[in-house]
Amino acid sequence: MEDPSWPAGRVTAVRATGQTEPATSPRRLERGKLGVVIVIDGVPVSDLPVGAHLRLGPTAVVELVAEAGGGFSGSAPPSGTEGLLEERTHALVPAEVIDPGEVTVGDRVLLEAVAVPLTDVLDLHSFRPEETQQVVAAYLAEARRAGLDEVRIVHGRGRGVQRALVRRVLGGMPEVAAFADAPPARGGWGATLVRLRRAEESPAR
């Protein structure tokens, strides 16, 4: 089911390498390396981590396979520059098609999944506020499966909006045993320490 809080955008152009004009008819994407340039507006693809999944149109899904590179100038992308091009920044991100399907200009683009590197620290500065709930929930589920007892979520100080959102998420998760501000040496008010229940533990009634 689609979650409206996740970023959504649109395909604004589909360009094959060496072509000066964008395709106007649907383009079929097959499994494997993305072999065209798909220009996207409304989703910050250059800010997403490697492993993030994007749905393009009704059926196609791509996975980001490398960090963003430089953009290209001119009307025709040179050979070897296939990937997702962020319209706002002109950053090009290599991608791989994992679910085939047709893509055309105007198709909706949805962020489906974000890969979070599993350490005992989650830094939310690279995520948008509307992504916080899903990212924190997915991270804590993975951390618990990996046997981590305590993790630290870095949300920054600011006006406390992100901190409050993180606290709301943590308060509704049965796998969280306790949470509190980190000590000053570990971020203080700008980070939250979270103690996780072990998989065999049952939440207190």
Backbone hydrogen bonds in HBPLUS format (Angstrom, degrees):
<---DONOR---> <-ACCEPTOR-->    atom                        ^
c    i                          cat <-CA-CA->   ^        H-A-AA   ^      H-
h    n   atom  resd res      DA  || num        DHA   H-A  angle D-A-AA Bond
n    s   type  num  typ     dist DA aas  dist angle  dist       angle   num
A0006-TRP N   A0003-ASP O   3.19 MM   3  5.91 169.4  2.20 123.3 126.4     1
A0111-LEU N   A0007-PRO O   3.37 MM 104  6.00 158.6  2.42 171.3 167.9     2
A0009-GLY N   A0109-VAL O   2.77 MM 100  4.84 154.1  1.84 140.2 147.7     3
A0109-VAL N   A0009-GLY O   2.83 MM 100  4.84 157.3  1.88 124.6 123.5     4
A0010-ARG N   A0041-ASP O   2.84 MM  31  5.45 152.8  1.92 154.6 163.6     5
A0041-ASP N   A0010-ARG O   2.97 MM  31  5.45 164.5  2.00 158.5 163.6     6
A0011-VAL N   A0107-ASP O   2.87 MM  96  5.37 151.2  1.95 153.4 161.9     7
A0106-GLY N   A0011-VAL O   2.75 MM  95  5.20 170.8  1.76 147.6 150.9     8
A0012-THR N   A0039-VAL O   2.86 MM  27  5.51 160.8  1.90 142.6 148.8     9
A0039-VAL N   A0013-ALA O   2.82 MM  26  5.00 158.5  1.87 143.2 150.0    10
A0023-ALA N   A0014-VAL O   2.76 MM   9  5.54 166.4  1.77 172.1 170.3    11
A0015-ARG N   A0037-VAL O   2.75 MM  22  5.05 170.9  1.76 157.5 160.2    12
A0037-VAL N   A0015-ARG O   2.73 MM  22  5.05 178.7  1.73 164.6 164.1    13
A0019-GLN N   A0016-ALA O   3.10 MM   3  5.58 162.8  2.13 135.2 136.2    14
A0018-GLY N   A0077-PRO O   3.25 MM  59  6.20 155.1  2.31 158.4 165.9    15
A0027-ARG N   A0103-VAL O   2.71 MM  76  5.19 171.7  1.72 149.7 152.0    16
A0103-VAL N   A0027-ARG O   2.81 MM  76  5.19 153.2  1.89 137.9 146.2    17
A0029-LEU N   A0101-GLY O   2.77 MM  72  5.35 170.5  1.78 150.6 154.0    18
A0101-GLY N   A0029-LEU O   3.06 MM  72  5.35 150.5  2.15 138.9 147.3    19
A0032-GLY N   A0097-VAL O   3.09 MM  65  5.19 160.7  2.13 139.2 138.1    20
A0097-VAL N   A0032-GLY O   2.68 MM  65  5.19 160.6  1.72 162.6 155.6    21
A0034-LEU N   A0095-ALA O   3.02 MM  61  5.64 169.7  2.03 143.0 141.0    22
A0083-GLY N   A0036-VAL O   2.96 MM  47  6.21 149.9  2.06 130.3 136.7    23
A0038-ILE N   A0083-GLY O   2.95 MM  45  6.38 158.5  1.99 157.3 164.4    24
A0085-LEU N   A0038-ILE O   2.87 MM  47  5.92 162.1  1.90 136.4 142.5    25
A0040-ILE N   A0085-LEU O   2.84 MM  45  6.07 162.2  1.87 160.1 162.8    26
A0087-GLU N   A0040-ILE O   2.89 MM  47  5.67 179.5  1.89 155.0 154.8    27
A0045-VAL N   A0043-VAL O   2.82 MM   2  5.66 131.8  2.05 112.7  97.4    28
A0047-ASP N   A0044-PRO O   2.92 MM   3  5.48 152.4  2.00 117.1 125.6    29
A0048-LEU N   A0045-VAL O   3.27 MM   3  5.27 152.6  2.35  99.8 107.8    30
A0052-ALA N   A0049-PRO O   3.17 MM   3  5.94 155.1  2.24 142.6 142.7    31
A0051-GLY N   A0064-LEU O   2.80 MM  13  5.18 156.4  1.85 136.6 144.7    32
A0064-LEU N   A0052-ALA O   2.98 MM  12  5.57 161.1  2.02 158.2 163.8    33
A0053-HIS N   A0113-ALA O   2.79 MM  60  5.01 156.3  1.85 138.1 145.2    34
A0112-GLU N   A0053-HIS O   2.84 MM  59  5.34 160.1  1.88 142.8 147.7    35
A0054-LEU N   A0062-VAL O   2.90 MM   8  5.40 159.8  1.94 153.8 160.5    36
A0062-VAL N   A0054-LEU O   2.88 MM   8  5.40 160.1  1.92 155.7 160.1    37
A0055-ARG N   A0110-LEU O   2.78 MM  55  5.10 160.9  1.82 152.8 157.5    38
A0110-LEU N   A0055-ARG O   2.97 MM  55  5.10 157.1  2.02 141.5 149.0    39
A0056-LEU N   A0060-ALA O   2.78 MM   4  5.23 156.8  1.84 141.9 149.9    40
A0057-GLY N   A0108-ARG O   2.87 MM  51  5.24 171.2  1.88 165.1 166.1    41
A0061-VAL N   A0099-ASP O   2.96 MM  38  4.84 154.6  2.02 132.8 137.1    42
A0098-ILE N   A0061-VAL O   2.87 MM  37  5.74 159.2  1.92 150.2 157.2    43
A0099-ASP N   A0061-VAL O   3.17 MM  38  4.84 161.0  2.21 139.4 137.2    44
A0063-GLU N   A0096-GLU O   2.78 MM  33  5.26 157.0  1.83 150.4 157.6    45
A0096-GLU N   A0063-GLU O   2.88 MM  33  5.26 152.9  1.96 143.9 152.5    46
A0065-VAL N   A0094-PRO O   3.13 MM  29  5.84 166.6  2.15 131.9 136.1    47
A0069-GLY N   A0092-LEU O   2.69 MM  23  5.22 172.8  1.69 155.5 156.8    48
A0092-LEU N   A0069-GLY O   3.35 MM  23  5.22 150.3  2.44 116.3 122.9    49
A0084-LEU N   A0093-VAL O   2.87 MM   9  5.13 164.3  1.89 147.3 145.3    50
A0093-VAL N   A0084-LEU O   2.83 MM   9  5.13 162.5  1.86 143.6 149.4    51
A0086-GLU N   A0091-ALA O   2.95 MM   5  5.47 165.5  1.97 159.3 159.6    52
A0090-HIS N   A0086-GLU O   2.68 MM   4  5.14 144.4  1.81 157.0 164.6    53
A0107-ASP N   A0104-THR O   3.09 MM   3  5.81 160.8  2.13 142.3 144.0    54
A0152-ARG N   A0120-ASP O   2.81 MM  32  6.21 152.9  1.89 147.6 156.2    55
A0122-LEU N   A0152-ARG O   2.89 MM  30  6.33 158.8  1.94 158.0 164.3    56
A0154-VAL N   A0122-LEU O   2.78 MM  32  6.08 159.8  1.82 151.5 158.7    57
A0124-LEU N   A0154-VAL O   2.91 MM  30  5.97 173.0  1.91 163.8 165.8    58
A0127-PHE N   A0124-LEU O   3.05 MM   3  5.36 165.6  2.07 115.4 119.4    59
A0131-GLU N   A0128-ARG O   2.89 MM   3  5.33 155.6  1.95 115.1 123.3    60
A0132-THR N   A0129-PRO O   3.15 MM   3  5.30 157.1  2.20 106.7 113.6    61
A0135-VAL N   A0131-GLU O   2.98 MM   4  6.05 169.5  1.99 165.7 169.0    62
A0136-VAL N   A0132-THR O   2.88 MM   4  5.89 173.4  1.88 159.9 162.1    63
A0137-ALA N   A0133-GLN O   3.08 MM   4  6.11 165.3  2.11 145.9 150.5    64
A0138-ALA N   A0134-GLN O   2.98 MM   4  6.05 164.0  2.01 147.7 152.4    65
A0139-TYR N   A0135-VAL O   2.89 MM   4  5.98 160.6  1.93 149.8 155.8    66
A0140-LEU N   A0136-VAL O   2.94 MM   4  6.08 169.7  1.95 155.6 157.9    67
A0141-ALA N   A0137-ALA O   3.09 MM   4  6.21 155.2  2.15 144.2 151.0    68
A0142-GLU N   A0138-ALA O   3.11 MM   4  6.32 159.3  2.15 147.2 152.2    69
A0143-ALA N   A0139-TYR O   2.82 MM   4  6.06 160.1  1.86 153.6 160.1    70
A0144-ARG N   A0140-LEU O   2.92 MM   4  6.01 157.2  1.97 145.3 150.7    71
A0145-ARG N   A0141-ALA O   3.07 MM   4  6.28 157.2  2.12 141.8 148.2    72
A0146-ALA N   A0142-GLU O   2.92 MM   4  6.14 141.9  2.07 144.1 154.9    73
A0148-LEU N   A0143-ALA O   3.00 MM   5  5.44 158.8  2.04 162.7 156.4    74
A0147-GLY N   A0144-ARG O   3.03 MM   3  5.11 157.2  2.08 103.3 110.4    75
A0196-LEU N   A0149-ASP O   2.77 MM  47  5.19 165.6  1.79 147.1 152.0    76
A0151-VAL N   A0194-VAL O   2.96 MM  43  5.32 156.1  2.01 148.5 156.0    77
A0194-VAL N   A0151-VAL O   2.81 MM  43  5.32 168.6  1.82 161.5 162.2    78
A0153-ILE N   A0192-THR O   2.85 MM  39  5.18 168.3  1.86 152.7 154.5    79
A0192-THR N   A0153-ILE O   2.83 MM  39  5.18 157.6  1.88 143.2 150.2    80
A0155-HIS N   A0190-GLY O   3.03 MM  35  5.71 143.0  2.17 139.7 150.8    81
A0156-GLY N   A0190-GLY O   2.86 MM  34  4.06 146.7  1.97 142.5 132.5    82
A0160-GLY N   A0157-ARG O   3.04 MM   3  5.81 137.1  2.23 149.3 155.5    83
A0164-ALA N   A0160-GLY O   2.97 MM   4  6.08 159.3  2.01 143.9 149.1    84
A0165-LEU N   A0161-VAL O   3.02 MM   4  6.30 154.0  2.09 147.2 154.5    85
A0166-VAL N   A0162-GLN O   2.93 MM   4  6.17 161.7  1.96 152.1 156.6    86
A0167-ARG N   A0163-ARG O   2.94 MM   4  6.20 159.9  1.98 150.8 156.6    87
A0168-ARG N   A0164-ALA O   2.99 MM   4  6.24 150.7  2.08 144.5 152.1    88
A0169-VAL N   A0165-LEU O   3.06 MM   4  6.35 160.1  2.10 150.6 155.5    89
A0170-LEU N   A0166-VAL O   2.91 MM   4  6.18 167.1  1.93 156.9 160.1    90
A0171-GLY N   A0167-ARG O   2.90 MM   4  5.99 154.7  1.97 145.1 152.0    91
A0172-GLY N   A0169-VAL O   3.17 MM   3  5.48 145.5  2.29 104.4 114.1    92
A0173-MET N   A0170-LEU O   3.20 MM   3  5.35 169.9  2.21 112.3 114.1    93
A0176-VAL N   A0173-MET O   3.11 MM   3  5.67 165.8  2.13 118.3 122.5    94
A0197-ARG N   A0175-GLU O   2.89 MM  22  5.36 173.4  1.89 150.2 151.8    95
A0177-ALA N   A0195-ARG O   2.79 MM  18  5.51 146.0  1.90 148.0 158.0    96
A0178-ALA N   A0195-ARG O   3.29 MM  17  5.18 154.8  2.36 137.0 138.2    97
A0195-ARG N   A0178-ALA O   2.80 MM  17  5.18 171.3  1.81 151.7 154.8    98
A0180-ALA N   A0193-LEU O   3.02 MM  13  5.43 148.6  2.12 145.0 154.4    99
A0193-LEU N   A0180-ALA O   2.77 MM  13  5.43 154.4  1.83 170.6 174.0   100
A0182-ALA N   A0191-ALA O   3.07 MM   9  5.49 156.0  2.13 135.1 132.1   101
A0186-ARG N   A0183-PRO O   2.86 MM   3  5.43 155.8  1.92 121.5 129.6   102
A0188-GLY N   A0183-PRO O   2.97 MM   5  4.82 156.9  2.03 128.2 120.9   103
A0187-GLY N   A0184-PRO O   3.38 MM   3  5.37 164.9  2.40 110.3 108.5   104
A0190-GLY N   A0187-GLY O   2.94 MM   3  5.29 145.8  2.06 142.6 138.3   105
A0191-ALA N   A0188-GLY O   3.23 MM   3  5.88 160.7  2.27 121.1 121.6   106
A0201-GLU N   A0198-ARG O   2.90 MM   3  5.26 150.7  1.99 111.2 120.7   107
